[in-house]
């Protein structure tokens, strides 16, 4: 992402990847969103927006939302709005006609997040009445490719040639690309299977026997090292180190960047043992989130660079059926910043055990980000209950709302109506791709303004919709105004 500040306009231009989904079908491009802060509010403009009709570009124009009141969630600034707008002409060179102004007023919703010097945004344009289409726009590499938030090629559809005409799934590695002095003897332990869920591709990991010693089939997002004929020697491991510059047959590094805090790892597996072993009956999967410095599995020492771990070392045979596994991450108490993740799957939880015919099929491996509340100080709270009714009037400052996601964002807001007030709590998952909304309805009728002190003779007094006096009025916001003559009106500040 490239951010360029423009001093004259007090705006910042963010240039990044943009994914446009029209009725679920996507195309990506590069785009720029300009963010302008003024008078305590923000304007956002998606510049020179283009829709793709097959291979033909359809220039739309500038999509701009104005006077968005910011909301703070930790270190992130959220900009949320739902507005009816008219798309204006763009200024890209070589474009003679912009379609946007011909569309009239369009309902547009946006959720944008300013965090760590970058911008992520989700924009929905409702074109149902005009073109029978809902256009979903995702801005930012993290939302377009999942980089930093998700494991690439988790469906194992993409493969590359590793060595000696063998293949490995993109972003994943086995002994075909291993390092270590015994790598040439490590053998072949992975291939592509078409027996995935729904007939799709999946990864097949299998054990072999080398000089009578069982070599477990193993797959990792890091790199395998084969350095000893003793199976239990920790020099035989999966490892990652972001300082290393080695790349695989697809030109990718032997690590997966991760800058977020997922809550669990989910995958689907089929496991069978060629020869059942009562002493060593299980396959295994493990994951470690680190600060990007050297880490290996199995560990050869206590590592202080680990942010979180997830593991299941008791994967029993599945009888030819797909089984869904969910592994919760356990976070350390350190303040380390996550930078990389290593996931490793093996045909046996114990090195050199099992049989030469053991096999694990793996499909649809992904990271999950929770979007529920774990705590809310209202009567009868349940994580999956989203509507409540309480007596009295709301007090957001004393409304305790704790998310159950490590990287989740919690936003609190007030809404007022003729029947009273309600508090709305929105929990966004750490990857922004899902959310939950909790509503607390209060039975007290909103009439507090009439009980406040009268204004001075010089003018009026304005109040926010939650009843607090407004010291600074923001353009585009609605206020309740008590005028000098004592009358009360609701007014949009221009």
Order of alpha helices (4+ residues) and beta strands (2+ residues): beta-beta-beta-beta-beta-beta-beta-beta-alpha-beta-alpha-beta-beta-beta-beta-beta-beta-beta-beta-beta-beta-beta-beta-beta-beta-beta-beta-beta-beta-beta-beta-beta-beta-beta-beta-beta-beta-beta
